[in-house]
Amino acid sequence: MSKPSVLNSIERKFILLVGDLIMIIAALNLLVNHAIDEKYSYLWLKVQISVIGLILFLFLAYILDFYNLEKLVRRRTAISQGIYISVIFIFTLIMICIIFYDISFWRIPLLSFLFLTPIQVALWRLLYSNLFKIIPVTKNVLLLYDGYDLNLKSIIEKINGAETNTFYKVKLTYHIEGNDLTDRKSFLEAIQKVDAWIINTESYEAIPPYLQKIILKSIMEGKEIISYTSFYENTYEALPVNSHNDSFYEILQLRNKKIRYLQALFSFMINFGLSLFVGLIFVICIPFVFVCNVFFNRGPLFYTQKRVGQYGKEFTIYKFRSMVVDAEKLGAKMATKNDARITPFGRVLRLFRIDELPQIISVVRGDMRFIGPRPERKVFVKELVKIIPFYNIRHVIKPGITGWAQVKYKYGENLEDSTRKLEYDLYYIKNRSIMLDLRIIFKTFTTVIFSRGV
């Protein structure tokens, strides 16, 4: 008899979200049905405030990383995070009601809304945190693999979560070619203790018939059977370019897609709207940067450089100069986070991403978009193509000012960082959608405001 399936991270986040929404809907019910003065209390107003409240909460929860499960492991963090996000939500919603709707409130119900909302959200999150200390959340994994050149230790670390909590733990490994399953009974007993199979083979045809039957039996018992590529994509929201299964289909699932007119229209609207917005900020910043440049960063205001764009064509990129003049007189060198070539004023520009604003020129010229892989220099691209599988695939779309790799990973300084960033770029190319673009825009906003990310 199979044991109940263990909840994965997506299922846990969904339960947490449902609980949060129940708490917020209860709070909004108190606000719109009891706290608002009766002379303002008509149905359409209630609907508007309720919808605005839900959207506002979801927006704040997303940009403030409210669904990071690792933070909920600590009870104090779970409570404090629930309180401060609820307080921001309450304050913002009340300001919206007063400024845009000119609403007055009954004092006692309003005070109840103000105090009960943070308390009930915090208590729900405390309950959730304690609940998953009792319910098992980590899946025991059998890793099925082939080949002898496989970096098994690295793959196991990725599954176990060396950098983040994946809620998977490798308990058994099985080499297809190196085991003849002489002790069939012991193997069958061992796999009863696992909750999931992760398969990392060069070809699924390499799985022998007897093992296929065992896998099918495990599926019928409710166990999770996934490829390593699928696990990596779902967990890290990236694609493993160094996966043992290096087929194009497995990595990118290349297929003939219908033209996505809605996606194209949304992309055009985003580029047009943000071009106006960022362009205005760029024009406003020019005199301030120019004056500061004269005193603290002597030399040219702008920095131009050739970068590789769509289909491998080079174009000119523009930035406010943040490094010393002749920073590359000794040859091309990748910028690092604490690069000595960056001037003190240049650090301020980079901290708030002001140095990136002139890239709007490349967007207007059609060489770039707002969202896409970060453009690299040809000298680096030539080297990376030789070393990293699929690196050229990132050039099938236009490069962007911001992108999935920029908001998900730290500043790229070496080959390992370039590989990790490519994994995120490939994930974006494969999964491009309106929702993913919106996520990148929101994460870019928090990256700039809180000085996170690249």
Backbone hydrogen bonds, N-H to C=O, Kabsch-Sander energy under -0.5 kcal/mol:
donor,donor_aa,acceptor,acceptor_aa,energy
7,L,136,P,-0.5
12,R,8,N,-2.2
13,K,9,S,-2.5
14,F,10,I,-2.1
15,I,11,E,-2.1
16,L,12,R,-2.2
17,L,13,K,-2.6
18,V,14,F,-2.6
19,G,15,I,-2.2
20,D,16,L,-2.4
21,L,17,L,-2.7
22,I,18,V,-2.1
23,M,19,G,-2.1
24,I,20,D,-2.5
25,I,21,L,-2.9
26,A,22,I,-2.1
27,A,23,M,-1.9
28,L,24,I,-2.9
29,N,25,I,-2.2
30,L,26,A,-1.7
31,L,27,A,-2.0
32,V,28,L,-3.0
33,N,29,N,-2.0
34,H,30,L,-1.2
35,A,30,L,-1.6
36,I,31,L,-1.5
37,D,104,S,-2.5
40,Y,37,D,-1.9
41,S,37,D,-0.6
41,S,38,E,-0.6
42,Y,40,Y,-1.7
45,L,42,Y,-0.5
46,K,42,Y,-2.0
47,V,43,L,-2.4
48,Q,44,W,-2.3
49,I,45,L,-2.6
50,S,46,K,-2.2
51,V,47,V,-2.6
52,I,48,Q,-2.8
53,G,49,I,-2.5
54,L,50,S,-2.2
55,I,51,V,-2.5
56,L,52,I,-2.6
57,F,53,G,-2.4
58,L,54,L,-2.4
59,F,55,I,-2.4
60,L,56,L,-2.6
61,A,57,F,-2.8
62,Y,58,L,-1.9
63,I,59,F,-2.4
64,L,60,L,-1.9
65,D,62,Y,-1.4
66,F,61,A,-3.4
68,N,65,D,-0.9
69,L,67,Y,-1.0
71,K,68,N,-1.0
72,L,68,N,-0.8
73,V,70,E,-0.9
74,R,71,K,-0.9
75,R,73,V,-0.6
78,A,74,R,-2.2
79,I,75,R,-2.3
80,S,76,R,-2.6
81,Q,77,T,-2.7
82,G,78,A,-1.6
83,I,79,I,-2.1
84,Y,80,S,-2.6
85,I,81,Q,-2.0
86,S,82,G,-1.4
87,V,83,I,-2.4
88,I,84,Y,-2.0
89,F,85,I,-2.3
90,I,86,S,-2.8
91,F,87,V,-2.6
92,T,88,I,-2.4
93,L,89,F,-2.4
94,I,90,I,-2.6
95,M,91,F,-2.1
96,I,92,T,-2.1
97,C,93,L,-2.3
98,I,94,I,-2.2
99,I,95,M,-2.9
100,F,96,I,-2.2
101,Y,96,I,-0.7
101,Y,97,C,-0.9
102,D,98,I,-0.8
103,I,97,C,-1.2
106,W,35,A,-3.5
110,L,106,W,-1.8
111,L,107,R,-2.6
112,S,108,I,-2.2
113,F,109,P,-2.2
114,L,110,L,-2.5
115,F,111,L,-2.2
116,L,112,S,-2.8
117,T,113,F,-1.5
119,I,115,F,-1.1
120,Q,116,L,-3.1
121,V,117,T,-2.1
122,A,118,P,-2.3
123,L,119,I,-2.5
124,W,120,Q,-2.1
125,R,121,V,-2.1
126,L,122,A,-2.0
127,L,123,L,-2.6
128,Y,124,W,-2.6
129,S,125,R,-2.4
130,N,126,L,-2.3
131,L,127,L,-2.6
132,F,128,Y,-1.9
133,K,130,N,-1.1
134,I,130,N,-0.7
134,I,131,L,-1.0
135,I,131,L,-2.3
139,K,167,F,-2.9
141,V,169,K,-3.2
142,L,196,A,-2.4
143,L,141,V,-0.6
143,L,172,L,-2.9
144,L,142,L,-0.7
144,L,198,I,-2.5
145,Y,143,L,-0.5
145,Y,174,Y,-2.3
146,D,200,N,-1.1
152,L,150,L,-1.9
155,I,151,N,-1.9
156,I,152,L,-2.6
157,E,153,K,-2.2
158,K,154,S,-2.0
159,I,155,I,-2.3
160,N,156,I,-3.0
161,G,157,E,-1.8
162,A,157,E,-1.2
166,T,164,T,-0.8
169,K,139,K,-2.7
171,K,141,V,-2.8
171,K,169,K,-0.5
172,L,141,V,-2.0
174,Y,143,L,-2.8
176,I,145,Y,-2.7
176,I,174,Y,-0.6
179,N,175,H,-0.8
184,R,182,T,-1.1
187,F,183,D,-1.8
188,L,184,R,-2.5
189,E,185,K,-2.0
190,A,186,S,-2.1
191,I,187,F,-2.3
192,Q,188,L,-0.7
193,K,190,A,-1.6
194,V,191,I,-1.1
195,D,140,N,-2.8
196,A,140,N,-1.9
197,W,224,E,-3.2
198,I,142,L,-2.4
199,I,197,W,-0.5
199,I,226,I,-2.5
200,N,144,L,-3.3
200,N,198,I,-0.5
206,A,203,S,-1.6
207,I,204,Y,-1.3
211,L,208,P,-0.7
212,Q,208,P,-2.0
213,K,209,P,-2.0
214,I,210,Y,-1.3
215,I,211,L,-2.4
216,L,212,Q,-2.5
217,K,213,K,-2.1
218,S,214,I,-2.1
219,I,215,I,-2.1
220,M,216,L,-2.1
221,E,217,K,-1.1
222,G,219,I,-1.6
223,K,218,S,-2.4
224,E,195,D,-2.1
226,I,197,W,-2.4
228,Y,199,I,-2.5
231,F,227,S,-2.4
232,Y,228,Y,-2.7
233,E,229,T,-2.5
234,N,230,S,-2.6
235,T,231,F,-2.4
236,Y,232,Y,-2.6
237,E,233,E,-1.2
238,A,232,Y,-0.6
239,L,423,E,-1.5
241,V,239,L,-1.2
243,S,240,P,-1.6
246,D,244,H,-1.2
251,I,247,S,-2.0
252,L,248,F,-2.9
253,Q,248,F,-0.8
253,Q,249,Y,-1.5
257,K,255,R,-0.8
261,Y,259,I,-1.3
264,A,260,R,-2.4
265,L,261,Y,-2.8
266,F,262,L,-2.6
267,S,263,Q,-2.5
268,F,264,A,-2.1
269,M,265,L,-2.4
270,I,266,F,-2.7
271,N,267,S,-2.5
272,F,268,F,-2.6
273,G,269,M,-3.1
274,L,270,I,-2.8
275,S,271,N,-1.5
276,L,272,F,-1.7
277,F,273,G,-2.1
278,V,274,L,-3.2
279,G,275,S,-1.8
280,L,276,L,-1.8
281,I,277,F,-1.9
282,F,278,V,-2.9
283,V,279,G,-2.2
284,I,280,L,-2.2
285,C,281,I,-2.3
286,I,282,F,-1.5
288,F,284,I,-0.6
289,V,285,C,-3.0
290,F,286,I,-2.6
291,V,287,P,-2.3
292,C,288,F,-2.3
293,N,289,V,-2.4
294,V,290,F,-1.7
295,F,291,V,-1.2
296,F,292,C,-3.2
297,N,293,N,-1.5
303,Y,319,K,-3.3
305,Q,317,I,-1.6
307,R,315,F,-2.8
308,V,376,E,-3.1
309,G,307,R,-0.5
309,G,313,K,-3.6
311,Y,395,H,-3.7
312,G,309,G,-1.8
313,K,310,Q,-1.6
315,F,307,R,-2.3
317,I,305,Q,-3.1
319,K,303,Y,-1.8
320,F,355,D,-1.6
321,R,301,L,-2.3
324,V,341,R,-2.3
327,A,324,V,-0.8
329,K,326,D,-1.3
331,G,328,E,-1.7
339,D,336,T,-1.4
342,I,339,D,-1.5
343,T,322,S,-2.0
345,F,296,F,-0.5
347,R,343,T,-1.9
348,V,344,P,-1.2
349,L,345,F,-2.0
350,R,346,G,-2.4
351,L,347,R,-2.4
352,F,348,V,-1.5
353,R,350,R,-1.0
354,I,349,L,-2.0
355,D,349,L,-1.0
356,E,353,R,-1.0
357,L,354,I,-1.4
359,Q,356,E,-2.0
360,I,357,L,-2.1
361,I,358,P,-2.1
362,S,359,Q,-0.5
363,V,359,Q,-1.5
364,V,360,I,-2.6
365,R,361,I,-2.0
366,G,363,V,-1.0
367,D,362,S,-2.1
368,M,362,S,-1.3
369,R,399,P,-2.7
372,G,402,T,-2.1
380,F,377,R,-0.6
381,V,377,R,-2.5
382,K,378,K,-2.5
383,E,379,V,-0.8
384,L,380,F,-2.7
385,V,381,V,-2.6
386,K,382,K,-0.8
387,I,383,E,-1.0
388,I,384,L,-3.2
391,Y,388,I,-1.3
393,I,390,F,-1.5
394,R,391,Y,-1.3
395,H,392,N,-2.0
396,V,393,I,-1.9
397,I,394,R,-0.5
400,G,373,P,-2.1
401,I,369,R,-1.3
402,T,370,F,-2.8
407,V,403,G,-1.8
408,K,404,W,-1.3
409,Y,405,A,-1.9
418,S,414,N,-2.2
419,T,415,L,-2.3
420,R,416,E,-2.3
421,K,417,D,-2.6
422,L,418,S,-2.0
423,E,419,T,-1.7
424,Y,420,R,-1.4
425,D,421,K,-2.3
426,L,422,L,-2.9
427,Y,423,E,-1.6
428,Y,424,Y,-2.1
429,I,425,D,-2.4
430,K,426,L,-2.4
431,N,427,Y,-2.3
432,R,428,Y,-0.7
437,D,433,S,-2.2
438,L,434,I,-2.3
439,R,435,M,-2.2
440,I,436,L,-2.1
441,I,437,D,-2.2
442,F,438,L,-2.5
443,K,439,R,-2.7
444,T,440,I,-2.4
445,F,441,I,-2.0
446,T,442,F,-2.0
447,T,443,K,-2.3
448,V,444,T,-2.3
449,I,445,F,-2.5
450,F,446,T,-2.8
451,S,447,T,-0.6
452,R,447,T,-1.5
454,V,406,Q,-1.4
